[in-house]
Amino acid sequence: MNINTKYRKPLAGSGLDFFDTREAVNDISPGAYETLPYTSRVLAEQLVRRCDPDSLTNSLKQIIERKRDLDFPWYPARVVCHDILGQTALVDLAGLRDAIADQGGDPAKVNPVVETQLIVDHSLAVEHAGSDPDAFDKNRAIEDRRNEDRFHFIEWCKTAFENVSVIPAGNGIMHQINLEKMSPVVQAKNGIAYPDTCVGTDSHTPHVDALGVIAIGVGGLEAETVMLGRPSMMRLPDIVGIKLTGKRQPGITATDIVLAITEFLRNERVVSSYLEFFGEGAKDLTIGDRATISNMTPEYGATAGMFYIDEQTINYLKLTGRDEQQVELVEQYAKQTGLWADSLESAVYERVLEFDLSTVSRNMAGPSNPHRRLPTSELASRGISGEWEEKEGELPDGAVIIAAITSCTNTSNPRNVIAAALLAKKANELGLIRKPWVKSSFAPGSKVAKLYLEEAGLLPELEKLGFGIVGYACTTCNGMSGALDPKIQQEIIDRDLYTTAVLSGNRNFDGRIHPYAKQAFLASPPLVVAYALAGSIRFDIERDALGTDNQGNPIYLNDLWPSDEEIDAVVGKCVRPEQFNQVYIQMFKLNDEARNSNPLYDWRPMSTYIRRPPYWEGALAGERTLSGMRPLAVLGDNITTDHLSPSNAILASSAAGEYLAKMEVPEEDFNSYATHRGDHLTAQRATFANPKLFNEMVKENGEVVQGSMARIEPEGKVTRMWEAIETYMNRKQPLIVVAGADYGQGSSRDWAAKGVRLAGVEAIAAEGFERIHRTNLVGMGILPLQFKQGTNRNTLELDGTELYDVIGVITPGADLALVITRANGEKVDVAVTCRLDTADEVAVYDAGGVLQRFAQDFLAQ
């Protein structure tokens, strides 16, 4: 008897079947199911439903007994992509079709096997600010002009590939659309009900974890693996319970809560863990509040930030216009299978952390890191605010040059958006105005935000202060903040001013938001509006007057801040299901088109956006010797994917800018690094192109020089990074990168791995790796090596003149020797751990990467 069939049962009142995971688990260990956390129950279900019967028991034992010595498969139900990584994944598949055709296979058979949803949300720059009443139309026109090549390819994908749906530009942010519409929470296909799960090509995919959906961010290369029907092999993650107690204080937003939680969880070291929020404090949080917390999962270092399915989930599904039968299915399935909150009271966690919501004050985060919490009450004591030195010119020191209500983190929460609008209304009533040097914008992640603000009569209040809608896209949060007023930019340069950005986003790494914003601060939407009024970060937002009223009385932040009762009254009256239906029913009709008969894309030879990928030529076609490697860079701790492959605007003086000029692209259309990632000739010039990079091989007077710099060895010649890469590529010189702890943190950016591999990098030796980036390295055929505790670039006294060899048999987690030969001939053997963690990763690495492995398997079949 097929053991899987044994557990297929009818789901009461639905006409569907389900797989009874409780019975399957309890057959192995009686009573065990009731102690399993939520994540374990969902992972166990897909094993019972999808796992080979011969390996089912052993795989389930990994979950039941909380072992972590065996890989088991995970089959996500969906892949969700934004247009940058989603497009590059599909460019890779289009290139794979060419490679298959070249080798005699049928290219039309190369399709995503898993449902793949691509949302164009990463391409719009705020060239026209929210003070321009025509900003939305102007920005969209620029987006279409700059991205014509990309959008042409994406349109081809809609009809060329099976199982691909596309939401075109101008409709919203992938995570917010996923939350408000795309996730059914419980799938119903082929007569079977099962939990919705997904991977997304963005680190903030856990946004939808707020609905009880296991959704995690992966790199584009891992997403391609899932798209093509291969399981994502995993070991049972550390599952940490986060017990929320207490109630938030009046006037405290979900942003304040998440910034405090982010600091707390970073300190508690939950890196790579799956977190499950529960407790009395969690019950009172709306899905909007929960989504703000789940969205910032990567900022506190975790992989998932789950909430149980409960009445809040059901209320949200009704609010967002989900079909009545679907809502009933979610409730019935969750209650019958033990995924309803009440059924999790007996869950046992290996570690439980407790966080009291009542302790949260009004917060910001910054500068430079989202986990660097900054209570607004401590601005002065931290040296952030205070009197500035008056200088000649319009801008003060510390000027806020960008104030942006942006990002699905906050705009998917109606309470946050309405709080900002109510604060703007009060500011307008009292005659306050935005400072003239502040570039302000409002970019909600969904068109629904416009509808409920209009219904409440609040959109004009935001527009009056310069926070008109500039687009429905990621914008400033993704570094697409657009150009500054040329006069303001020149004044910043001439006076070398310390300037800042304040945004309601999730990332504020140096150099990310804008090249001329030296640092950035994360804040709630109403605080963003307040800082546009203040005009400087050198301002005590809690104590300093924002202006005076008609009688000359000072106006303070508390005079403007709306009460919770005011906010809730507007939400209750003006946010309605009809608005969600009005937006989404039409949006999802856009994919009803006939299939394209041509399975091969007609590549445009002069395109700087879309080019046939080079995975079967150049550095990627050559043999990796892991010997005689020279260091391209020696780096410190906390190197982000923004350092490795920035996403912001391309400057004319950069290597990519010079290349685009040679390709006769006008400077105003250079666009961002992110948008050019479908063309490797442009994208590889972004490698280590961040102006905030510190390559420890490049020093001046004993100090490390900041910038995209490298030193070519053995000559010792200091050059821009791209010239060093070009030189080494021409020499066919194998390379290595040496780094400190937490290498590759930040966005799930596959080009942070692709760029270094195309440069000829064969290995990365670091003290530790961020989860998604390590997977991307493997997917590109790069060997991740981890130094043993207590060993690092400093203890080894590395200066970049060395040669490196890797000795040993490459197996999962093997100890290998990194043999370092110094310039004087001295050899040092350093023990390192091979961070190919599974047998499947070794197979992918041996093939040269995930695409090469798929091609081998495809042709063999």
Secondary structure, DSSP 4 states (H G I P E B T S, - for coil): --HHHHTEEEETTTTEEEE-HHHHHHHHSTT-GGGS-HHHHHHHHHHHHHS-HHHHHHHHHHHHTT--SS-EEE--SEEEEEHHHHHHHHHHHHHHHHHHHHTT--GGG---SSEEEEE--S----SS-TTSTTHHHHHHHHHHHHTHHHHHHHHHHHHHSTTEEEE-TTSB-HHHHIIIII--SEEEETTEEEE-EEEESSTTGGGGGGGT-EEEE--HHHHHHHHTT--EEE-PPPEEEEEEES-PPTT--HHHHHHHHHHHHHHTT-TTPEEEEESHHHHT--HHHHHHHHHTGGGGT-SEEEE-B-HHHHHHHHHTT--HHHHHHHHHHHHHHT-BGGGGTT---SEEEEEEGGG--SEEE-SS-TT-EEEGGGTTTTTSSS-----SSSSPTTEEEEEEE--HHHHT-HHHHHHHHHHHHHHHHTT----TT-EEEE--SBTHHHHHHHHTT-HHHHHHTT--B--SS-GGGGT---PPPHHHHHHHHHHT--EEEEESSS---TTTS-TT--EEEE--HHHHHHHHHH-BSSS-TTTS--EE-TT--EE-HHHHPPPHHHHHHHHHHH--HHHHHHHHHHHTTTT--PPPS--S----TT-SS-----TTSGGGTSPP---SBEEEEE--S--BHHHHS--SBPPTTSHHHHHHHHTT--GGG--BTGGGTT-HHHHGGGTT--TT-EEEEEEETTEEEESSEEEETTTTEEEEHHHHHHHHHHHT--EEEE--SSBTBSS--THHHHHHHHTTEEEEEES-B-HHHHHHHHHTT-EEEEEPTT--TTTTT--S--EEEEES---TT-EEEEEEE-TTS-EEEEEEEE---SHHHHHHHHHTSHHHHHHHHHHH-
